[in-house]
Amino acid sequence: MDEIQKNLLEQVAGLHEMPSGAYNIRANGQSVSRSTTAHIDIVTKTDKQGIDIIIKPGTRNESVHIPVVLSQSGLTEMVYNDFYVGDDCNVTIIAGCGIHNSGDADSKHDGIHSFFIGRNSHVKYVEKHYGSGDGKGERIMNPETVVELGENSFMEMETVQIKGVDSTNRKTSAKLADGAKLIVTEKLMTHGTQTAETSFHVDLDGEGSSANIISRSVARDDSRQLFLSKINGNNKCAGHSECDGIIMDNARISAIPEITANHLDAELIHEAAIGKIAGDQIIKLMTLGLSEAEAEAQIINGFLK
């Protein structure tokens, strides 16, 4: 891999070298490196672009890295990755996509990650998106995550996009069985004329299931953001959706939360707040020796931390 691709890998997956454990690294539309373990197998699909990641029951304290990098201007791809997680597992999955575009043609990566998680398992899923390059071509990413959580399983998702992505449409849908728990934390920043749409659709089908969707976003310059969240309480369950946005310059943010109770014992809450940085916060930091720009950056970093 060249230096540009290595930098993208570091940004989206924190990799300075090949990781331990199972991994599949994809660059410019091709798998360039792969490793499996005794408990985790990775198989190339035969009917379409993508891989199957098979995690055996009882697998604990192992990780899977599946980053994607694009450094070829004008490349467009659609990838399907399916995760089959057995019962009684405890694993961490690191994904993400980095696009470097120095040309005039748009570069685009679309991907659907589907998770089929067994009973009593714990999955931590981290997905980061990053763009770089000074070309006129756009960097476009449209990730979709589909989750089926088995009984008493727990999935925590962290999605991050803070630089360089011109256009993104991020979709997440989930169905939860009895006692299943889902926590999603989204961190998003747009600038320039970038656009970002994120949507969540969660069905709390199981008794005692719960979901907590938290979004933190900053919109700068002339960028646009849209946040959609829909939680259906179809059993005795608990659901919470929260969107906090900081708006700056000439940006626009829309937040549309929706909750539907289809069961007497469904407990659902939604919250949404959008506003500018408070002037007294900036003044307080400036009294400590920071410039106005430094104070502003410090507040944003703390908000998205």
N, C-alpha and C positions, 0 to 999 in steps of 0.2 A: 504494500500500500504506500502511496506517496504521502508527503507531509500534510497536504490539505486534508486528505482522508483521515490521517491519524489525528489531526486537530479536531475534526468533526466527531470522531469516536470519543475523544476526551470530553468534549462538550456534552454529548448526549448520553454517554454511558460511564463517564469517569474512568475510562480505560487508558492507561499509559503503555500497557503491554497486554498480551493475551491473558484473559482471566483464567482462574482455576474453575473447575466444575464444567458444566455443560454450556456450550455457546454455539451460536451460528451468526456469523458476521456477513452482511450482504453489502456489496458495493457496486454501484452503477448497474443494477439489475441482475447481478450474479452473486451466488454464494461463494465467498473467497476463503472462508476458514470455518471449520466445524469441529466440535468435540462433544462426545457423549460420556456418560458415566454408567456405572452398574445399575443405577436406579432411574436415570433420565435418558431417554432416547429421543433423537431428532431425525425425522424422516421427511424427505422431499416429496411433495405432492406430485402425483402423476397426471392429474386432470386440469391443474391450473397452477399459477405461480404461488408459491408459499410452502410452508412446512407444517408438520404435525409434531407437537412436543408432548411426549407421553411420560408422565411422572407416576411411577409405580406406587401402590398403596404402602403407607408406612415410611415414605421418604421424608427425612427430617434434616433440617439445617443444611440444605443444599441450595444452590443458586443456578439460574439460567440467564444468560445474556443473549439478546437477539437484536442488536442495533442495526440500523440501515443508514448508509451514507450515499449521497449522490454528489458527484463533482463534475459530471458531464452536462453541459448546458443543453437544454432541449429534451432531456430524457423524461419520459412519462411511464409510470408503472402502477400496477394494481396488484397487491399481495394479500393472500389469505393465510393467516396463521391460526391454527387451532391448538388449544391447550387442554389436555386430558389429565386432570389431577385426581389421583385415587383417594381413597379414604385415609384418614389419620396422617395427613402430610403437613409439613411445615416448611415452606419454600419461599424464596425471593426471586422475582422475575424482573429483570432490567431490560426495558425496551427503549425505543426512541428513534428519532430520525433527524439527520443533519443534512442540509442541502447547501452546497457552495455553487453559486451561479455567477460566472464572470462573462457570460455571453448575452446575446440579444433574445434568445428563445426562452420560453418559460420552462422551468423544471418542476415536475409534479410527482409527489408520492401519495398514493391512496393505499390504505391498509385496513383490513378488518381482522381484529383479534377476538376470537371466540373462546371463552373459558367454560369448561364443563368440570365443575368442582364437586368432588364426592362429599361424604359425610365427615364431620369432625376434623376438617382441614383448615389450615391457616395459610393464606396466600397474600404476600405483599407484592404489589405490582407498581413499578415506577416507570413512567414514560415521559421523556423530555424531548422537546422539539427546538431546533436551532437553525438559523439561516445566516449565511455570510456571502461575500462576493459583491463586486461593484458593477456587475453587468446590468443591462436594462431589462433582461428577462426576469420574470417573477419567480419567487420561491413559494410553492403551493403545497400544502399538506392537508389531507382530509382523513384523519384517523377515526375509526369506528371500533368501539369495544362492546362486545355482547357477553353477558355473564349469566350463567345458571349456577346458583349457589345451593349445594345440598344441605341436608339437615345439620344444624349446629355448626356450620362452617362460617368462617370469618374471612372476608377479603378487605384489605385496605389498599386503596389506589391513590397514587400521587401523580398528578399530571402538571407539567411545567412547560410554559412557553414564554420566554421573556425577551427574545431578540431575533430579528431578521426574517420573520415569516410574513410574507406579503398578504397571503390569504389562507384562511383555515376554516373548516367546518368540522367541528369535533362532536361526535355523537357517542353517547353511552346509554345502553339499555341493560336492565337486570331483572331477573326473576329470583325471588328468595323463597326457600322452603322453610319448614318449621325450625325455629330457633336460629336461623341464619342471620348474619350481621354484615352490613356493608358500610364502609366509611370512605368517602371520596374527598380529596383535597385538591382543588385546582388553583394554580397560580398563573396569571396571564398578564402580559403587558404588550400593548400595541403602540406604534408610533408612525410618523409619516402619514401615508394614506392607507395603511394596512386595515384589513377587515378581519374580524374573528367572530364566529358564531359557535356557541357551545350549547348542547342540549342533553338533558338527562331524562330518562323515562324508567321509572322503577316500579315494579309490581311486587308489593308485599303480600305474597300469597300464603305464606306459612304462619301458623300460630306462633306468637312470640318472636317473629322476625322484626328487624329494625334496619333503618338506613339513615345516614347522616351525610348530606351533600353540602360541602362548603366551598365557595368560590371567592377568591380575592383577585381583583383585577385593577389595572391602571391603564387608562386610555390617554394618550398624549397627541399633540399636533392635530392633524385632521383625521385621525383614525376612528373606526367605528366598531362597536362591540354589541353583541346580542346574546343574552343569557336566557335560556329556556329550561325550566325544571318542572317535571310532572311526576308526582308520587301518588300511587293508588294503594290505599289501604284496604285489602281484600280479606283481612282476617284480624284477629286480635294482634295488634302490631304497634310500632312506634316509628314515625318518620319525621325528619327535619330537613329543611332546605334553607340555605343561607347564602345570600349574594351581597358582597360588599365591594363597591367600586369607587375608585378615585378618578375624577374627571379633570382634565387639564386642557389649556389652550382652546382649540376649536373642536375637540373630540365630542363623540356622542356615545352614550351607553344606554341600552334598554335592558330591563330585567323583567321577565314574565314568569313568576312562579305559579304553579297550579297544584293543588292538593285535592284529592277526592277520597272520601271515606265511604266504602261499600260494606262496612261492618260496624256494628254498634260499639265495639271495643277498639276501633282504630283511633289512635292518637296521633294527629298530624299537625305540624307547625311549619309555616314558611316565614322568612324574613328577607327583606331586600332594602339596601341603603346605598345611595349614590351621592357623592358630594365632593367638593374641592378640598384641598389641604387647608387646614385652619391656619390663619395668619399668625395666631399666637404661638403655634408650634414652631413655625419658621423663626419667629423673633426670639424665642427661648433658645434655640440652637445657635442663632447668630450671636447672642450674648456670650456664648461659650467659645467664640472665635471662628465659627464657620461662616463661609460666604453664603449668600442666599441660595446659590446653585448647590453648594455642598449640603446645606441644610435640607433642601428639597430632596436630594438624592438619598440622604440618610433616612428621611421619613419613608420614602418609597421602599427602600431596601428592608426596613423594619416591617412595613406593611406586608410585603411579599415573602418574608422569611418563613 
